[in-house]
């Protein structure tokens, strides 16, 4: 198949990745995929910005054209060297599909792009373990791999060595996993961290409404003295 034909093929890919379920019941959902591709052709960014729809170009702020498409919903940064960054896709398939559609747009503007060196640079996923976490204790026990400064950022930053990923862990039990270059790396990172997080599960206190009522210490009507007895006692003392 020729490079031109490869550029124009964009219909044979799946949509977003299906959420991956951990045995605990937690799901890991991909939220963003960042990829790079080289079109191997110099590009006149002004021409692209003036000719393509949904394109923005402000060289004083950023040295690339920003292009957007709706299906799949993603954004491309197109540089004059022909290199391109695609972000916003929900799966590797969507990212590749979007990159090929952007290449097809460039081709329609009179260039001869070659779709090459496509590579996933980063994948971001979210998860929720379903229980609150004692972040202070976690960062104290794993000080070598984690940092927690709630005055600057509400989440704990945990850096895994293998796979090389970073997890943002919040007290609510929500997680953000980033730095992976493949879906299985995100799954492995969650697999490794889940038992660690379980060690620092925060025990929730029962709601006041769920506690049994304590006996009242206030005097009850039957315990109050009779007013007539009080008057009689005062009269006797006055004699």
TIBASE-562473 format. One record per residue (C-alpha): residue number from 1; residue in one letter; x negated, y negated, z negated. Coordinates in steps of 0.2 Angstrom, whole numbers, plus 5000, padded with zeros to 4 digits. Example, Ala and Ser with C-alpha at 12.3 -4.5 7.8 and 13.67 -1.06 7.14 Angstrom:
REM residues 2
@i = 1 aa = A east = 4938 north = 5022 up = 4961
@i = 2 aa = S east = 4932 north = 5005 up = 4964
END
This chain:
REM residues 239
@i = 1 aa = X east = 5000 north = 5000 up = 5000
@i = 2 aa = X east = 4993 north = 4983 up = 5004
@i = 3 aa = X east = 4990 north = 4969 up = 4991
@i = 4 aa = X east = 5004 north = 4959 up = 4999
@i = 5 aa = X east = 5017 north = 4973 up = 4997
@i = 6 aa = X east = 5011 north = 4975 up = 4979
@i = 7 aa = X east = 5014 north = 4957 up = 4976
@i = 8 aa = X east = 5032 north = 4957 up = 4982
@i = 9 aa = X east = 5037 north = 4973 up = 4973
@i = 10 aa = X east = 5045 north = 4968 up = 4957
@i = 11 aa = X east = 5061 north = 4978 up = 4955
@i = 12 aa = X east = 5055 north = 4995 up = 4949
@i = 13 aa = X east = 5051 north = 4991 up = 4930
@i = 14 aa = X east = 5060 north = 4993 up = 4914
@i = 15 aa = X east = 5067 north = 4979 up = 4904
@i = 16 aa = X east = 5062 north = 4976 up = 4886
@i = 17 aa = X east = 5054 north = 4989 up = 4876
@i = 18 aa = X east = 5066 north = 5000 up = 4865
@i = 19 aa = X east = 5063 north = 4996 up = 4847
@i = 20 aa = X east = 5052 north = 5009 up = 4839
@i = 21 aa = X east = 5059 north = 5017 up = 4823
@i = 22 aa = X east = 5047 north = 5022 up = 4809
@i = 23 aa = X east = 5052 north = 5038 up = 4798
@i = 24 aa = X east = 5056 north = 5026 up = 4784
@i = 25 aa = X east = 5070 north = 5018 up = 4795
@i = 26 aa = X east = 5061 north = 5002 up = 4799
@i = 27 aa = X east = 5060 north = 4997 up = 4817
@i = 28 aa = X east = 5046 north = 4988 up = 4826
@i = 29 aa = X east = 5052 north = 4976 up = 4839
@i = 30 aa = X east = 5040 north = 4968 up = 4852
@i = 31 aa = X east = 5044 north = 4949 up = 4853
@i = 32 aa = X east = 5030 north = 4943 up = 4865
@i = 33 aa = X east = 5017 north = 4950 up = 4877
@i = 34 aa = X east = 5002 north = 4939 up = 4884
@i = 35 aa = X east = 4994 north = 4945 up = 4899
@i = 36 aa = X east = 4981 north = 4938 up = 4912
@i = 37 aa = X east = 4979 north = 4941 up = 4930
@i = 38 aa = X east = 4968 north = 4935 up = 4944
@i = 39 aa = X east = 4975 north = 4930 up = 4961
@i = 40 aa = X east = 4958 north = 4927 up = 4968
@i = 41 aa = X east = 4962 north = 4912 up = 4978
@i = 42 aa = X east = 4959 north = 4893 up = 4974
@i = 43 aa = X east = 4975 north = 4884 up = 4971
@i = 44 aa = X east = 4980 north = 4866 up = 4973
@i = 45 aa = X east = 4990 north = 4863 up = 4957
@i = 46 aa = X east = 4998 north = 4847 up = 4963
@i = 47 aa = X east = 5005 north = 4856 up = 4979
@i = 48 aa = X east = 5012 north = 4870 up = 4968
@i = 49 aa = X east = 5020 north = 4857 up = 4955
@i = 50 aa = X east = 5028 north = 4848 up = 4969
@i = 51 aa = X east = 5034 north = 4863 up = 4979
@i = 52 aa = X east = 5039 north = 4876 up = 4967
@i = 53 aa = X east = 5055 north = 4875 up = 4956
@i = 54 aa = X east = 5054 north = 4875 up = 4937
@i = 55 aa = X east = 5036 north = 4869 up = 4938
@i = 56 aa = X east = 5027 north = 4856 up = 4927
@i = 57 aa = X east = 5010 north = 4848 up = 4929
@i = 58 aa = X east = 5002 north = 4835 up = 4918
@i = 59 aa = X east = 4983 north = 4835 up = 4921
@i = 60 aa = X east = 4980 north = 4823 up = 4907
@i = 61 aa = X east = 4988 north = 4835 up = 4894
@i = 62 aa = X east = 4983 north = 4852 up = 4901
@i = 63 aa = X east = 4973 north = 4858 up = 4916
@i = 64 aa = X east = 4986 north = 4871 up = 4923
@i = 65 aa = X east = 5004 north = 4871 up = 4931
@i = 66 aa = X east = 5017 north = 4878 up = 4919
@i = 67 aa = X east = 5030 north = 4889 up = 4929
@i = 68 aa = X east = 5045 north = 4898 up = 4922
@i = 69 aa = X east = 5057 north = 4911 up = 4928
@i = 70 aa = X east = 5073 north = 4918 up = 4921
@i = 71 aa = X east = 5072 north = 4937 up = 4926
@i = 72 aa = X east = 5062 north = 4942 up = 4917
@i = 73 aa = X east = 5061 north = 4927 up = 4905
@i = 74 aa = X east = 5043 north = 4922 up = 4905
@i = 75 aa = X east = 5031 north = 4908 up = 4908
@i = 76 aa = X east = 5015 north = 4907 up = 4918
@i = 77 aa = X east = 5000 north = 4895 up = 4916
@i = 78 aa = X east = 4992 north = 4894 up = 4933
@i = 79 aa = X east = 4975 north = 4887 up = 4935
@i = 80 aa = X east = 4966 north = 4880 up = 4950
@i = 81 aa = X east = 4954 north = 4895 up = 4950
@i = 82 aa = X east = 4968 north = 4907 up = 4954
@i = 83 aa = X east = 4968 north = 4914 up = 4936
@i = 84 aa = X east = 4985 north = 4915 up = 4928
@i = 85 aa = X east = 4991 north = 4918 up = 4910
@i = 86 aa = X east = 5009 north = 4926 up = 4908
@i = 87 aa = X east = 5018 north = 4925 up = 4891
@i = 88 aa = X east = 5035 north = 4927 up = 4884
@i = 89 aa = X east = 5039 north = 4944 up = 4891
@i = 90 aa = X east = 5046 north = 4958 up = 4879
@i = 91 aa = X east = 5036 north = 4972 up = 4886
@i = 92 aa = X east = 5021 north = 4977 up = 4897
@i = 93 aa = X east = 5033 north = 4981 up = 4911
@i = 94 aa = X east = 5041 north = 4964 up = 4910
@i = 95 aa = X east = 5025 north = 4955 up = 4909
@i = 96 aa = X east = 5018 north = 4964 up = 4925
@i = 97 aa = X east = 5034 north = 4961 up = 4934
@i = 98 aa = X east = 5034 north = 4943 up = 4929
@i = 99 aa = X east = 5016 north = 4941 up = 4935
@i = 100 aa = X east = 5020 north = 4948 up = 4952
@i = 101 aa = X east = 5035 north = 4937 up = 4954
@i = 102 aa = X east = 5024 north = 4922 up = 4950
@i = 103 aa = X east = 5011 north = 4928 up = 4963
@i = 104 aa = X east = 5025 north = 4930 up = 4976
@i = 105 aa = X east = 5030 north = 4912 up = 4972
@i = 106 aa = X east = 5012 north = 4906 up = 4975
@i = 107 aa = X east = 5012 north = 4916 up = 4992
@i = 108 aa = X east = 5027 north = 4908 up = 4998
@i = 109 aa = X east = 5018 north = 4891 up = 4996
@i = 110 aa = X east = 5006 north = 4896 up = 5009
@i = 111 aa = X east = 4992 north = 4905 up = 4999
@i = 112 aa = X east = 4986 north = 4923 up = 5001
@i = 113 aa = X east = 4985 north = 4929 up = 4983
@i = 114 aa = X east = 4978 north = 4946 up = 4978
@i = 115 aa = X east = 4986 north = 4954 up = 4962
@i = 116 aa = X east = 4970 north = 4960 up = 4953
@i = 117 aa = X east = 4963 north = 4962 up = 4935
@i = 118 aa = X east = 4980 north = 4962 up = 4927
@i = 119 aa = X east = 4977 north = 4965 up = 4908
@i = 120 aa = X east = 4987 north = 4964 up = 4892
@i = 121 aa = X east = 4978 north = 4952 up = 4880
@i = 122 aa = X east = 4990 north = 4952 up = 4865
@i = 123 aa = X east = 5006 north = 4959 up = 4859
@i = 124 aa = X east = 5017 north = 4952 up = 4845
@i = 125 aa = X east = 5030 north = 4963 up = 4836
@i = 126 aa = X east = 5041 north = 4961 up = 4821
@i = 127 aa = X east = 5047 north = 4973 up = 4808
@i = 128 aa = X east = 5056 north = 4973 up = 4791
@i = 129 aa = X east = 5052 north = 4986 up = 4777
@i = 130 aa = X east = 5068 north = 4982 up = 4768
@i = 131 aa = X east = 5062 north = 4977 up = 4751
@i = 132 aa = X east = 5052 north = 4963 up = 4743
@i = 133 aa = X east = 5033 north = 4964 up = 4741
@i = 134 aa = X east = 5021 north = 4958 up = 4727
@i = 135 aa = X east = 5009 north = 4948 up = 4738
@i = 136 aa = X east = 4998 north = 4942 up = 4724
@i = 137 aa = X east = 4995 north = 4960 up = 4718
@i = 138 aa = X east = 4992 north = 4966 up = 4736
@i = 139 aa = X east = 4979 north = 4953 up = 4740
@i = 140 aa = X east = 4970 north = 4956 up = 4724
@i = 141 aa = X east = 4969 north = 4975 up = 4727
@i = 142 aa = X east = 4964 north = 4973 up = 4745
@i = 143 aa = X east = 4954 north = 4957 up = 4744
@i = 144 aa = X east = 4942 north = 4963 up = 4758
@i = 145 aa = X east = 4955 north = 4963 up = 4771
@i = 146 aa = X east = 4968 north = 4951 up = 4766
@i = 147 aa = X east = 4970 north = 4932 up = 4761
@i = 148 aa = X east = 4985 north = 4924 up = 4753
@i = 149 aa = X east = 4986 north = 4905 up = 4751
@i = 150 aa = X east = 5005 north = 4901 up = 4748
@i = 151 aa = X east = 5001 north = 4882 up = 4747
@i = 152 aa = X east = 4996 north = 4883 up = 4765
@i = 153 aa = X east = 5006 north = 4897 up = 4772
@i = 154 aa = X east = 5020 north = 4908 up = 4764
@i = 155 aa = X east = 5013 north = 4924 up = 4772
@i = 156 aa = X east = 4999 north = 4936 up = 4767
@i = 157 aa = X east = 4986 north = 4938 up = 4781
@i = 158 aa = X east = 4980 north = 4956 up = 4782
@i = 159 aa = X east = 4967 north = 4961 up = 4795
@i = 160 aa = X east = 4966 north = 4979 up = 4800
@i = 161 aa = X east = 4950 north = 4986 up = 4807
@i = 162 aa = X east = 4957 north = 5001 up = 4817
@i = 163 aa = X east = 4967 north = 4997 up = 4826
@i = 164 aa = X east = 4960 north = 4979 up = 4827
@i = 165 aa = X east = 4976 north = 4970 up = 4823
@i = 166 aa = X east = 4982 north = 4956 up = 4811
@i = 167 aa = X east = 4998 north = 4958 up = 4800
@i = 168 aa = X east = 5007 north = 4943 up = 4793
@i = 169 aa = X east = 5016 north = 4950 up = 4777
@i = 170 aa = X east = 5030 north = 4940 up = 4769
@i = 171 aa = X east = 5037 north = 4942 up = 4751
@i = 172 aa = X east = 5054 north = 4946 up = 4759
@i = 173 aa = X east = 5047 north = 4962 up = 4767
@i = 174 aa = X east = 5046 north = 4955 up = 4784
@i = 175 aa = X east = 5031 north = 4958 up = 4795
@i = 176 aa = X east = 5023 north = 4951 up = 4810
@i = 177 aa = X east = 5010 north = 4962 up = 4819
@i = 178 aa = X east = 4999 north = 4954 up = 4832
@i = 179 aa = X east = 4982 north = 4957 up = 4841
@i = 180 aa = X east = 4987 north = 4973 up = 4848
@i = 181 aa = X east = 4983 north = 4976 up = 4867
@i = 182 aa = X east = 4995 north = 4991 up = 4868
@i = 183 aa = X east = 5011 north = 4997 up = 4861
@i = 184 aa = X east = 5004 north = 5012 up = 4852
@i = 185 aa = X east = 4992 north = 5000 up = 4843
@i = 186 aa = X east = 5006 north = 4991 up = 4835
@i = 187 aa = X east = 5014 north = 5007 up = 4830
@i = 188 aa = X east = 4998 north = 5014 up = 4822
@i = 189 aa = X east = 4995 north = 4997 up = 4813
@i = 190 aa = X east = 5013 north = 4999 up = 4805
@i = 191 aa = X east = 5010 north = 5017 up = 4801
@i = 192 aa = X east = 4994 north = 5013 up = 4791
@i = 193 aa = X east = 5001 north = 4998 up = 4782
@i = 194 aa = X east = 5018 north = 5005 up = 4777
@i = 195 aa = X east = 5011 north = 5016 up = 4762
@i = 196 aa = X east = 5000 north = 5002 up = 4757
@i = 197 aa = X east = 5015 north = 4990 up = 4756
@i = 198 aa = X east = 5026 north = 5003 up = 4747
@i = 199 aa = X east = 5013 north = 5003 up = 4732
@i = 200 aa = X east = 5017 north = 4984 up = 4730
@i = 201 aa = X east = 5036 north = 4985 up = 4731
@i = 202 aa = X east = 5044 north = 4972 up = 4720
@i = 203 aa = X east = 5057 north = 4979 up = 4708
@i = 204 aa = X east = 5072 north = 4969 up = 4709
@i = 205 aa = X east = 5081 north = 4964 up = 4694
@i = 206 aa = X east = 5100 north = 4967 up = 4692
@i = 207 aa = X east = 5111 north = 4953 up = 4695
@i = 208 aa = X east = 5118 north = 4945 up = 4679
@i = 209 aa = X east = 5136 north = 4950 up = 4684
@i = 210 aa = X east = 5130 north = 4968 up = 4685
@i = 211 aa = X east = 5125 north = 4969 up = 4667
@i = 212 aa = X east = 5137 north = 4975 up = 4653
@i = 213 aa = X east = 5144 north = 4961 up = 4642
@i = 214 aa = X east = 5136 north = 4959 up = 4626
@i = 215 aa = X east = 5147 north = 4958 up = 4610
@i = 216 aa = X east = 5151 north = 4940 up = 4606
@i = 217 aa = X east = 5144 north = 4932 up = 4590
@i = 218 aa = X east = 5157 north = 4919 up = 4589
@i = 219 aa = X east = 5170 north = 4921 up = 4575
@i = 220 aa = X east = 5186 north = 4929 up = 4580
@i = 221 aa = X east = 5203 north = 4923 up = 4575
@i = 222 aa = X east = 5205 north = 4937 up = 4562
@i = 223 aa = X east = 5188 north = 4932 up = 4554
@i = 224 aa = X east = 5193 north = 4914 up = 4551
@i = 225 aa = X east = 5199 north = 4910 up = 4533
@i = 226 aa = X east = 5217 north = 4905 up = 4530
@i = 227 aa = X east = 5219 north = 4885 up = 4529
@i = 228 aa = X east = 5230 north = 4887 up = 4513
@i = 229 aa = X east = 5216 north = 4897 up = 4504
@i = 230 aa = X east = 5204 north = 4883 up = 4508
@i = 231 aa = X east = 5216 north = 4870 up = 4501
@i = 232 aa = X east = 5219 north = 4880 up = 4485
@i = 233 aa = X east = 5201 north = 4882 up = 4482
@i = 234 aa = X east = 5198 north = 4863 up = 4484
@i = 235 aa = X east = 5212 north = 4859 up = 4471
@i = 236 aa = X east = 5205 north = 4871 up = 4459
@i = 237 aa = X east = 5187 north = 4864 up = 4460
@i = 238 aa = X east = 5194 north = 4847 up = 4457
@i = 239 aa = X east = 5202 north = 4851 up = 4440
END
